[in-house]
């Protein structure tokens, strides 16, 4: 059985590591007078309250690529971000961090978190958000650390040009020779929220198929959809692309530009180029093109909207799905399933690489399908007052992303009409010998997201407008006794998740 080790070692260890990071880095909050916490139905939300006299500048980087000591590598991330802010004579205020490692060992994370805190203290910034990503053998160094900095500059002091490049607000500045990108916007006194995430091990499928630009959809979905649950108005997505070999940064950047134009947001992407022999990241085989894509979303929040995001008993839960896709979570176990199938096919058909086999085209097409970006439909549903809660299926799926926020409000969701998964999902589940409960605990299983609403007909109409399918999946009820969370009815089984 591979499922329980996955749930314990990846999801369980990941959650534990995230708690360690949050606890240690919370000590950096003293570094900024602009830091604040908003209490909401969704919990305590860390924000920045930047005075109206400032513009915000956003930029991203990785730790020093030639530094393999994780403590020094972490510190160098903040150094690089601070150096970038100097291009505008800006004042650094806050950072996010994404820590990619093989196993996410607590001891390693503590070393990294304490180093980030030392750097935060030295440069006077607050650590707003962190992501603990366990990527297995795709990480060759002990850890790869990336992040985003938010800096401020007085509106009266913003230069008209930087290194000969015109500066516009809102806008994105690309310095000459493509070195450094900055996004600039005016928060207009609204609280600012920062969150971060990455594409993770799904990059392997894009590497096999030569479709690296599709990974940008996953970066947007993982970051923007997470911000959407707070009713956020996303201003910037900023990331880094670590690249080995002939992977096309240009294709990624072009996709980012198109998506930003469609969504009306700004975007920056730093190109971190490695040699094929670089020992930081690797593909599914040695000396093959590879990439690692991470980023952060910077948004403003409306506190009145935040207070409205409290679903109540009797409301409906609507399921949403786009083109069948595995989103960008639980991919490590899907990779394990494909390794098993490849071994079987090698013995039976002398197959060397599964994605080159004609009879495996359905696996390749499904696993290489980019995530559906739910942010625009979530945003409209919330802005029109039709949604009291939105839930996107990423890390932890039905337990972490659906049952947990519902349980926090003392509610229980009974879902007996969710979308059925793509046949590939069932095949992979069978290959792994995975129970239905384990599968739905880590995979979306055909459902990209859910919405809590009092008016399902109107909500479905808006979802359909975006070319997505929607159907009433169930209802919310007051929790009976201790039964808070979510119960799903699939394959004649009732599966309960308590959200813990």
N, C-alpha and C positions, 0 to 999 in steps of 0.2 A: 504493500500500500504506500502510495506517495502522497496521498491527500492530507492526512493528519500532520506528517512532518512539514508539509508546505504551510498549512494553517498555523502551526506552532512556530516554525523557524522563520517564515517570511512575514506573515501578517502579525503573529503574536510578538515576535522579536522586533518587528518594525514598530509596532505600537509602543512597546517598552522603550525602545530607543528614542522614539519621538518624545516620550514623557521625560526621559533623561535630558534631552536637548532643551526642552521647554523649561524645565526646572533650573538648569544651569544658566541658560542665556537670559532668563527673566531678570537676572541680577543687573543686566545692562540697562534696564529701564530708567535707572537713575541718571543716565548720561544725557537725556534730552528733556528739556522743558516743554517740548511739544507732545510728549507721549501722554496718552490717556486711555482709559478703558470704558467702553460702552456696555452697559448691562442690557441684555435683550432676551427675548424668548429663545434665541439660539445660543445663549450663553454669554460669557464675557468676551468682548471683541476688542483686541488691541488696535488702537488707531493713532494717527498723528493729527494734531490740530495746528496747521500752519497758518500764521497770520496772513491776511489778505494782501499785505504789501510785498509778498514773495511769489515768484514763479518756482515751479518744481522742475528739477532736471533728473532724468532717470538714465542709468547706464549699468551695464553688466560686464562681468569678467569671470575668469577662473583663477584658482591659485597658481603660483609659478609652476609651469609645466616641467621644469627640470628639478623641482624640489620634491623628493620622495619621502622625507620625514613628515608624517601627517600633521604634527604640531606646527612645524614651520610652514608647511603647505597651506594650512588654515590661516595662519597669520598673514601670509603673503597675499591672500585673497583681499583682505581689508586694505592692505597697503596699495595694491593695484587699483582698487576702486577709489581710494582717496586720491591717488595720483591722477586718475582720470578727471575727478571733480575739479582739479586745479586748472584744467583747460578753460574753465569759465570763471575761475576765481570764486567758485561756489563753496558753500558751507555744507559739509557732509552731515546728514541727520540720522539716517537709518539704513539698515541692510536686511536682506534675506539671505539664506544660505541653503544649498542643496548638497547633501553629503551622499555620494555614491560609494558603496563599499561592497565587498563580496558577501559578508555575513552580518554586518551591522552589530559587531560585538560591543556590548555595553562599555567595556574598558576603552576601546578605541574611540567610541563616541564621546566619552568623558574627556579624553585627551583633546579631541578636536574642539569640543564645546568650550572648554576652559581656555584654549588658545584663542578662539574667536572672541571670547569675552575680554581677554587681555588686550587684544587688538581694538575691540570696541571701546574699551576704557581709554586706551592711548589716543585714539582718534576722535573720541567724544561722540560716538554714534550708539544708537539703540538697535538691538537685534529684534526685528519685528516678527519674523516667521522663519521656520526651518523645516526642511524635508529630509527624512531619513529613508534613503532608497537602497534596498538590498538587490544587487544586480548579479550576484554570483560570479561566474567565470568571465563575464564581460569586463570586469574591473581587474586590471593586472597590478596596479599599485595598491597600497593598503587602503587608500581612499582618494577619490577625486572630488574636489570641492569647488563649486561655482556659486555665484550669487549676484544680487542686484543692489545697487545703492540709490537712495533717494537723497538728492542734495537740493539746496535752495539758494536762490540769488534774488536780491532786491529787484523789483521791477524797474526801478530807476537806474540800476547798475548793469542790467543785461546788455552785453555787447551786441552791436548790430552785425558783426561778423566774427567768426572764429577761424583762424588760419585761412582767411580769405573766403570762407564759406558763409553765405548769408544766414542769419538766424531769424526764424519766424516762430511766433507763438499762436496757436499750438503748432508744433512741427518737429521734424526729425533732422538733426544735423549729422552729416557724415563728413568726417575730416578727410583731407586730401590723402590719396593713395589707399582709401578705404580703411584707415586706421581709426578706430573708435567711432561709436555711434551714440548719440544722445537724443532722448525725446524730451521735449519741453512743453509743459501745459500749466494752466492757471487753475488751481483747485477752488478758487473763489471762496475760501474760508470754510469749505465743507470738510468733514473728517475724512482722512485718507486711510485706506486699508491695503495691506500688501500680503499676497499669498504666493506660494511657489510650488513647482512640481516639474516632472520631466517625463520623457517618453518611455524611459526604462528599457527593459529587454525586448520590447516589441521592435526595436530598431533592427534586430536580426532578420525579421521577415522582410523588411524593406531592403536590407542589404542583399538578401538572396534574390529579390525580384528587381533590384536596380531602381526602386521607386522612392528614393530618400525624401523627395519633396512631400510625399503623403504623410510623412511623420510630423510635418508642421501642423496638420489638422489635429493630430493627437496632442501636440503641445498646447494648442489653443483650447481644445476641449477640456483637457485636464486642469488647466489654469482658469479659464474663463467660466466654465461650468461651476467650479468650486466657488468662485467669487459671486456667481449669480444667486446662490442660495441666501446671500445676505442682501439681495436686492441691489447689488453694487452697480455703479455706472463705471465700467472699465474705461480708463483713459489710455493706458499703455500696457503692452506686453513686451518684455525685454528678456533676451536670452543669450545663450552661448551655444555654439555648435563646435564640438571637438571632432575633428575630421582626420581620418587616416586614409591615405591612398587617393584614389580618383573619385571619391564621393563628391558630388557637385554641390558646393556651397551656393553657387549661383541659382540652382534649381530651388534650394530651400528658401533663399532670400526672395526669389520671385514669388513663390507661394505665400510667404509671409506678407509681402506687399499687397497681393491680391486679396487675401483674407482681411487685412487691416482696412483696405478700401471698402470692402463689403460691409464690415462691421462698424466703420466710422471711428477707428481707434488708431493710435500711433504704435509703431513697432521698431525695435532695435534688435540686431543680431550680431554678435561678435564671432569672427572666424578664428578658431584656434586650430591651427594646422600642425599635424604630427607626421613624422616619417612612418613608413610601413613597419619599421622595426621598433617603434616607440612602445615602451613597456607600461603605458598608462591604461589603455583600453584595447580590446580585441573583438573581432567578429567571431563567427561560429567556427572559423578555422584560421590557422596562422597565415599571416601575410595576405590577408584579404581586406578589401576596402571596408571601413567601419566608421561609425559615428556615434556620438552621444549628444543628445539634445535636451537641454534644460532651460527653465526660464521662470519668470515671475510676472505677476499681474499687479498693476497699481491702479486702484479705483477710488472713487469718492462714494460716500455712503449718505443716504437720506435717513435721518433718525426716525422720522415719522413712519417711513416705509418699514424700517426694521421692526418697529413695535407692532406692525400689522401682521408680521410673519409668525402667526401663532394659530395653527390649525386646531379645530375643535371637533368633539364627538359629533357624528352625524354627517360630516363632510365626506365627499367622494375622493377616491384616489384614482387618478387617470394615468395609465401607462402610455409611454411614448417610445416609438422606435423609428429609426431611419433605415438606410440600407444595412443589411446584416453585416455586423462587424463585431470583433471581440473587445472593442474599446482598447484601453491600454493598461489593464490590470489583470493579475493572475496569469501573466504571460509566461512566467518561469515554468509553471507546471504544464502549460501548453507546449513549451519547447521540449520539456521532458517527454511528453507524449509523442511528439514528432520524432525524437531520437529513438524511441522504442519502435515506432513504425518504420523508420529508416533502417534500423537493424534487421527487422523482419523482412523488409523488401530487399535488402542487400543479400540476405541468405536465399530468398526465393527467386529474385529477378536480377541479381547482380547490380542492384542500384547503388550508386555512389552518393548522390545528393538528392534528397526527396523532392525538392522544388523543380528538378529537371525531368521528373517522371510524368508522362502524359496522364496516367490514371490518378495522379495526385493533384490535378489542376484545381479541384474543388477546395482542397485544403489551402493551396497557395492563394487562391483568390479570396477566400474568407479571411485567413490570418493576415493577409496583406491589405485588408480593407481599412481605411482610416476611420477614426472615431467620428461620430456625429457630434457637431458642435451645437449644444443646446442653449447656449447663452442668449441668443437673440429672442428665441421663443419664450424662454424663462423670463427674460427682461420684460417683454410685452405683457405676459400673463400677470406679473407682479405689478407693473405700472398701471394696468387697467383695473387692478383690484380683484382679478379673477383667481389668483393663486394666493393661498395662505401659507404655502410651503412648497419648495421644489427640491428634488433629490436626484442627483446624477449617479449612475452606477460606476464607481471607480473602486479604489482600494477597499476591500472588505465587503463590497457589494451589499447584499440584502441585510446582512447583520450590521455592518459598520456605517453604511451610507443611508439606509432606510429605517431599520429597526431602532438604531441608537437615537437619532434625533426625535423620533416619535415617542420612544420610551421616556425620554427626558421630560416630556410634557405630560407624562402619566396617561398616555393613550396606547391603544392597540389597533393595528390595521389588519383587517381580514381581507386577503386578496385571493379571489378564486377565479380570476379571468385575466391573468397576465399573458403576454405574448409567448408563444412557444419558441424554443431556441432553434437556431439553424441546425440542420442535420450534422454538420461538422462538430458542433458542440457535443452532441450525444456520442458521436464516434470517439472523440477525444476522452470523454468521461469514461466510456467503456474500456478504452485502452489503459487508462490509469486505474481501473477498478474503483472509481470514485463514487461515493454515495451521492444521492441527490442533495442531501443537506450540505455536504461539503462543497458540491459544485456551486450551489446558489450562494454559499457563504463567501466564495472568492471570484465568481464569474457573473457577468450581467445576464447571461443565459437568454439573450434575445430581447432584453428590455434596456434601452439606453437611459431612461429616466422615468420619474414619476412626479405628479403634481397633485397637491391637495387643493380641492376647490369645492365651493358650494354650488357652482353652476357648471356641471360637466359638459353640457351641450355647447355652451359658449366657449369653454376652454378648448374643447376638441376642435371647434371651428377655427380658432386661432392657430392651433398646432398644425392643422391640415394646410393652412395658408403658407406654411414654411416647407411644404412638401413632405411632411412627416405623418406617420400613422399614429392614431391615438384611440384608446378605448377605455371605458370604465373598468377598472380592475377590482375594485372593492370599496369598502368604507372604513372610516375611523370610528372607533367606539371607546367609551370610557373603559379603562383597564379593569378587568374583573379580578379582584384580589391582587396577586403579584404578577399577573400575566400582562406585562407591558411589552411593547415591541411590535413584531409583525409575524403573522402566520400566512404562509402561501400554500395554495392548493395546486399541486402539480402531480401528474401521473398517478392520480388516485391516492396521493399521499398528502397529509397535512403536516407541513414543516414549520416549526416555530423557532423564531430568533428573538432572544431577549435584549439584544443590543449591547451586551456587555463585552 
